[in-house]
Amino acid sequence: MSIELRQDCRYALVIPTSMGVRFTPTEGQPFHCSENFRIQVTSAESNVASVSSFLGLPVKVLTNFVEGSPVSRMIKDDLARRHMDYEGRDVPQGGPWGYRHQFNLADRGTGSRGPRVQNDRAGEVGRCLNVKDFDLDRIFAQDGAQMIHISGLIAALSPETGKFCLELARAAKKHGTRISFDLNHRATFWEGREKELGEIFDEIAGVSDVLIGNEEDFQLCLNLQGPEAGGKDISAKIDGFKEMITRARKAYPEARVFANTLREVVDANRHLWGAIMSEGDNWHVVEPREITVLDRIGGGDGFVGGMLYAILREWPAEKWVQFGWASGALVTTLMTDYAQPADEEQIWSVWSGNARVRR
């Protein structure tokens, strides 16, 4: 089964997101023990889009910025460096206790010490994303987009962003833009809002062409029975994930592709990494195999980004999950939490296990 894409489009991929910056201790140290930090621009959704943008497909980011903020300037410059167009309102800061971009405080972990991540989202400017600030007819009808990628992180960020994502999904559906939805459950976002978010996620999933989760997203976001998350021997749970995806296919018949990443943590620097994808009546499974991990953060986004790139390139379906797996594995070797592939060959070399020097 292929996904038919519009061809009269300025953009291959459009993403709504809330941008921020990530602080990572140097030398692999814990955050609280460190005095030296790297800073990078980040968001889960721009991480996904980076695979396509670095490999030459046109990408557009829909977001908010803080007017006059040096962090906002840093974000705009970084998106341009990543070959991404961007559109969004410059929101007045409103004084020292007003709006700002989120801070992601994350160490990488090493060996037996796992990573620790804290998101500081107080006053986050992305929480006020509003459909009224964007001309959806221009974006989807005049410019055109082959696909929009929506993340559950943005859909659940605030009541305003939930409405924003719903309206984007409705407009995309109206204009023939394919919809990818990465469920991305976060318990702290859902607390006390289960009914509200359950309805939003159900509607977006109901119009999506691609539905993506990790080991527990389908269960927590869409209330679908599935295997217990975590633990060892993730390979033994593959049949359980197939059963879960079969339930999802019945619940959301418009979706053509369902994907689920598989991860078993040996230690912070060694993971078993796999994936399962349903495309029509066909199953494509990458059995978990060991990868070396410098920084695990962003690996799941890399998988999604690689899979969407392969779909946008209209490759055979079996290559979608392969390219996704390899893109995710590539991200875990980088200091950034997003892929910056030199070319397609670099990603395919990861898939084939070819780590020999290229001269």
C-alpha positions as CSV (number, residue, x, y, z in Angstrom):
1,M,0.0,0.0,0.0
2,S,1.4,3.4,-0.9
3,I,0.4,6.8,0.4
4,E,-0.6,9.1,-2.4
5,L,0.9,12.5,-2.0
6,R,0.0,15.8,-3.5
7,Q,2.5,16.9,-6.0
8,D,1.6,20.6,-6.4
9,C,3.2,21.6,-3.0
10,R,5.8,24.1,-2.0
11,Y,6.5,22.1,1.2
12,A,7.1,18.4,1.7
13,L,6.5,18.7,5.5
14,V,4.9,21.2,7.8
15,I,5.3,21.0,11.6
16,P,3.6,22.9,14.4
17,T,6.0,23.1,17.4
18,S,7.1,25.0,20.5
19,M,10.8,25.7,20.3
20,G,13.2,25.9,23.2
21,V,16.8,25.3,24.2
22,R,18.5,22.3,25.7
23,F,21.3,22.5,28.3
24,T,23.6,19.4,28.4
25,P,26.5,19.0,30.8
26,T,29.8,18.4,29.1
27,E,31.9,15.2,29.5
28,G,28.8,13.2,30.2
29,Q,28.4,14.4,33.7
30,P,25.2,14.7,35.8
31,F,23.5,18.1,35.6
32,H,23.8,18.9,39.3
33,C,27.6,18.1,39.3
34,S,28.4,20.3,36.3
35,E,29.7,23.8,35.7
36,N,30.1,23.6,31.9
37,F,27.1,23.1,29.5
38,R,26.4,22.9,25.9
39,I,23.3,24.8,24.6
40,Q,21.4,23.8,21.5
41,V,18.0,24.7,20.0
42,T,15.5,21.9,20.2
43,S,11.9,20.6,20.0
44,A,10.7,17.1,19.4
45,E,8.9,18.2,16.2
46,S,11.8,20.1,14.7
47,N,13.9,17.0,15.5
48,V,11.6,15.0,13.3
49,A,11.7,17.5,10.5
50,S,15.5,17.7,10.5
51,V,16.0,14.4,8.6
52,S,14.0,15.8,5.7
53,S,15.5,19.3,5.8
54,F,19.1,18.1,5.9
55,L,18.4,15.7,3.0
56,G,17.0,18.5,0.9
57,L,13.2,18.4,1.2
58,P,11.4,21.7,1.9
59,V,10.2,22.0,5.5
60,K,8.2,24.7,7.2
61,V,7.9,25.3,11.0
62,L,4.8,26.9,12.6
63,T,5.5,28.3,16.0
64,N,5.6,31.3,18.3
65,F,8.6,33.5,19.2
66,V,9.3,35.9,22.1
67,E,9.7,39.4,20.7
68,G,13.2,40.8,21.1
69,S,14.5,37.7,23.0
70,P,18.1,36.7,22.2
71,V,16.9,33.1,22.6
72,S,14.3,33.7,20.0
73,R,17.0,35.1,17.7
74,M,19.1,32.0,18.4
75,I,16.2,29.8,17.5
76,K,15.5,31.6,14.2
77,D,19.1,31.4,13.2
78,D,19.3,27.7,14.0
79,L,16.2,26.9,12.0
80,A,17.7,28.7,9.0
81,R,20.9,26.7,9.5
82,R,18.8,23.6,9.4
83,H,17.4,24.7,6.0
84,M,13.9,25.2,7.5
85,D,11.4,28.0,6.7
86,Y,9.5,29.3,9.7
87,E,6.4,31.3,10.4
88,G,5.0,32.6,13.6
89,R,4.0,35.5,15.7
90,D,6.5,37.5,17.8
91,V,4.8,37.7,21.1
92,P,5.7,40.5,23.5
93,Q,7.5,39.2,26.5
94,G,5.3,41.1,28.9
95,G,8.0,41.9,31.5
96,P,10.4,39.6,33.4
97,W,7.6,37.3,34.5
98,G,6.1,37.0,31.1
99,Y,6.7,34.7,28.2
100,R,9.9,32.8,27.3
101,H,11.1,29.7,25.4
102,Q,11.2,26.4,27.3
103,F,14.4,25.1,28.9
104,N,15.3,21.4,28.5
105,L,17.7,20.3,31.2
106,A,19.2,17.0,30.3
107,D,22.3,15.0,31.0
108,R,23.2,12.1,28.7
109,G,23.9,9.5,31.4
110,T,26.8,7.0,31.0
111,G,27.2,3.3,31.8
112,S,25.0,2.2,34.7
113,R,23.8,5.8,35.3
114,G,20.8,6.6,33.3
115,P,20.0,10.1,31.8
116,R,17.8,12.5,33.7
117,V,15.7,15.1,32.0
118,Q,13.7,18.0,33.4
119,N,11.6,20.3,31.2
120,D,11.2,23.8,32.6
121,R,8.2,25.1,30.6
122,A,6.9,27.9,32.9
123,G,5.8,30.8,30.8
124,E,6.4,28.9,27.5
125,V,5.4,31.0,24.6
126,G,4.3,28.0,22.6
127,R,1.4,27.5,25.0
128,C,-0.4,30.3,23.3
129,L,-0.2,29.0,19.8
130,N,-3.5,30.0,18.1
131,V,-4.9,29.1,14.7
132,K,-6.0,32.8,14.3
133,D,-2.3,33.7,13.9
134,F,-1.9,31.5,10.8
135,D,-3.5,31.7,7.3
136,L,-4.4,28.0,6.9
137,D,-5.8,28.5,3.4
138,R,-2.5,29.9,2.3
139,I,-0.4,27.3,4.0
140,F,-2.4,24.3,2.8
141,A,-4.2,25.4,-0.4
142,Q,-1.9,28.0,-2.0
143,D,1.5,27.0,-0.8
144,G,0.5,23.4,-0.3
145,A,2.1,20.7,2.0
146,Q,2.4,17.0,1.2
147,M,2.3,16.1,4.9
148,I,1.9,17.7,8.3
149,H,3.4,16.1,11.3
150,I,1.6,16.7,14.6
151,S,3.0,15.6,18.0
152,G,1.1,14.7,21.1
153,L,3.5,17.0,23.0
154,I,2.0,20.0,21.2
155,A,-1.6,18.8,21.2
156,A,-1.4,18.3,25.0
157,L,0.7,21.4,25.9
158,S,-2.3,23.6,26.7
159,P,-6.0,23.9,25.9
160,E,-5.0,26.5,23.2
161,T,-2.5,24.2,21.5
162,G,-5.0,21.3,21.6
163,K,-7.5,23.4,19.6
164,F,-4.6,24.6,17.4
165,C,-3.6,21.0,16.5
166,L,-7.2,20.1,15.9
167,E,-7.8,22.9,13.4
168,L,-4.5,22.1,11.6
169,A,-5.6,18.5,11.2
170,R,-9.0,19.5,9.9
171,A,-7.5,22.0,7.4
172,A,-4.9,19.5,6.3
173,K,-7.6,16.9,5.7
174,K,-9.7,19.4,3.7
175,H,-6.8,20.2,1.4
176,G,-5.5,16.7,0.8
177,T,-2.4,17.0,3.0
178,R,-1.4,13.7,4.6
179,I,-1.4,13.7,8.4
180,S,1.2,12.1,10.6
181,F,0.5,11.9,14.4
182,D,3.1,10.9,16.9
183,L,1.2,10.3,20.1
184,N,4.1,11.2,22.4
185,H,2.3,10.7,25.8
186,R,3.6,12.8,28.8
187,A,1.9,12.0,32.1
188,T,2.4,15.5,33.5
189,F,0.6,17.0,30.6
190,W,-2.4,14.6,30.9
191,E,-2.9,14.8,34.7
192,G,-6.4,16.0,35.3
193,R,-7.1,16.5,31.6
194,E,-7.8,12.9,30.6
195,K,-11.3,13.4,29.1
196,E,-10.4,16.6,27.3
197,L,-7.2,15.2,25.8
198,G,-8.7,11.8,25.1
199,E,-11.3,13.5,22.8
200,I,-8.7,15.6,21.0
201,F,-6.3,12.7,20.4
202,D,-9.1,10.5,19.2
203,E,-10.2,13.1,16.6
204,I,-6.7,13.7,15.3
205,A,-6.0,10.0,15.2
206,G,-9.3,9.5,13.3
207,V,-8.1,11.6,10.4
208,S,-4.5,10.6,10.4
209,D,-2.7,8.7,7.7
210,V,0.3,7.7,9.9
211,L,0.0,6.9,13.6
212,I,3.2,6.5,15.6
213,G,4.0,5.5,19.2
214,N,6.6,4.0,21.5
215,E,6.1,1.1,23.8
216,E,3.2,2.6,25.7
217,D,1.8,5.6,23.7
218,F,-1.1,3.7,22.1
219,Q,-2.2,2.4,25.4
220,L,-2.1,5.7,27.3
221,C,-3.3,8.1,24.6
222,L,-5.9,6.0,22.7
223,N,-6.9,3.6,25.5
224,L,-5.8,0.5,23.4
225,Q,-4.8,-2.7,25.2
226,G,-1.1,-3.5,24.6
227,P,2.0,-5.1,26.2
228,E,3.4,-3.8,29.4
229,A,6.1,-1.2,28.9
230,G,9.7,-1.6,30.0
231,G,11.4,-4.7,31.2
232,K,13.7,-7.0,29.4
233,D,13.4,-9.2,26.3
234,I,11.5,-6.7,24.2
235,S,11.6,-9.1,21.3
236,A,9.2,-11.5,23.2
237,K,6.6,-8.7,23.1
238,I,6.5,-8.2,19.3
239,D,3.4,-10.4,18.9
240,G,1.7,-8.4,21.6
241,F,2.5,-5.1,19.8
242,K,1.1,-6.6,16.6
243,E,-2.1,-7.4,18.4
244,M,-2.2,-3.8,19.8
245,I,-1.7,-2.3,16.3
246,T,-4.4,-4.6,14.9
247,R,-6.8,-3.1,17.5
248,A,-5.6,0.4,16.5
249,R,-6.3,-0.4,12.8
250,K,-9.9,-1.4,13.6
251,A,-10.4,1.7,15.8
252,Y,-8.8,4.1,13.2
253,P,-9.5,2.7,9.8
254,E,-8.4,5.8,7.8
255,A,-4.8,5.4,8.9
256,R,-2.6,3.5,6.4
257,V,0.5,3.2,8.5
258,F,1.1,2.3,12.2
259,A,4.5,2.3,13.7
260,N,5.9,1.5,17.1
261,T,9.5,1.8,18.2
262,L,11.1,-1.0,20.4
263,R,13.8,-0.2,22.9
264,E,15.5,-2.3,25.6
265,V,18.1,-0.5,27.7
266,V,21.2,-2.6,28.6
267,D,22.9,0.4,30.0
268,A,23.0,4.1,29.1
269,N,25.4,3.4,26.2
270,R,24.1,0.1,24.9
271,H,20.5,-0.3,23.8
272,L,18.6,-2.9,21.8
273,W,16.8,-0.9,19.2
274,G,14.0,-2.1,17.0
275,A,10.7,-1.2,15.3
276,I,7.5,-2.6,14.0
277,M,5.4,-1.1,11.3
278,S,2.0,-2.1,9.8
279,E,1.3,-0.9,6.2
280,G,-2.0,-2.1,4.9
281,D,-2.1,-5.8,5.6
282,N,1.7,-6.1,5.6
283,W,4.0,-6.2,8.7
284,H,7.6,-4.9,8.6
285,V,9.6,-5.7,11.7
286,V,13.1,-4.7,12.6
287,E,14.2,-7.2,15.3
288,P,15.9,-5.3,18.2
289,R,19.7,-5.2,17.7
290,E,22.4,-3.6,19.8
291,I,23.4,0.0,19.1
292,T,26.1,2.1,20.8
293,V,24.5,5.2,22.4
294,L,26.3,8.5,23.0
295,D,23.0,10.3,23.9
296,R,19.6,8.6,23.7
297,I,17.5,11.8,23.7
298,G,16.0,12.3,20.2
299,G,16.4,8.7,18.9
300,G,12.6,8.2,18.7
301,D,12.2,11.5,16.8
302,G,15.0,10.4,14.5
303,F,13.0,7.2,13.8
304,V,9.9,9.2,12.9
305,G,11.8,11.7,10.8
306,G,13.5,8.9,8.8
307,M,10.3,7.0,8.2
308,L,8.4,10.1,7.1
309,Y,11.3,11.1,4.8
310,A,11.1,7.6,3.2
311,I,7.3,8.0,2.7
312,L,7.8,11.4,1.2
313,R,10.4,10.0,-1.2
314,E,7.8,7.4,-2.2
315,W,10.1,4.5,-1.6
316,P,8.8,0.9,-1.3
317,A,7.2,0.4,2.1
318,E,9.8,-2.0,3.5
319,K,12.3,0.8,3.3
320,W,10.2,3.1,5.4
321,V,10.9,1.3,8.7
322,Q,14.5,0.5,7.8
323,F,15.4,4.2,7.1
324,G,13.5,5.2,10.2
325,W,15.4,2.7,12.4
326,A,18.8,3.8,11.0
327,S,17.9,7.5,11.4
328,G,17.1,6.9,15.0
329,A,20.3,5.0,15.5
330,L,22.2,7.8,13.9
331,V,20.8,10.4,16.3
332,T,22.1,8.4,19.3
333,T,25.6,8.9,18.0
334,L,25.4,12.7,17.9
335,M,25.7,15.5,20.5
336,T,22.5,17.1,19.2
337,D,19.1,15.4,19.8
338,Y,18.3,15.5,16.1
339,A,19.8,14.0,13.0
340,Q,22.1,15.9,10.7
341,P,22.7,13.3,8.0
342,A,25.4,14.2,5.4
343,D,23.4,12.2,2.8
344,E,21.1,9.2,2.4
345,E,24.2,6.9,2.1
346,Q,25.3,7.7,5.7
347,I,21.9,6.5,7.0
348,W,21.9,3.4,4.9
349,S,25.4,2.6,6.1
350,V,24.0,2.6,9.7
351,W,21.3,0.2,8.6
352,S,23.7,-2.2,6.9
353,G,26.1,-2.1,9.9
354,N,28.9,-0.6,7.8
355,A,31.0,1.6,10.2
356,R,34.2,1.4,8.1
357,V,36.0,4.7,7.3
358,R,34.9,6.3,4.0
359,R,37.7,8.2,2.2
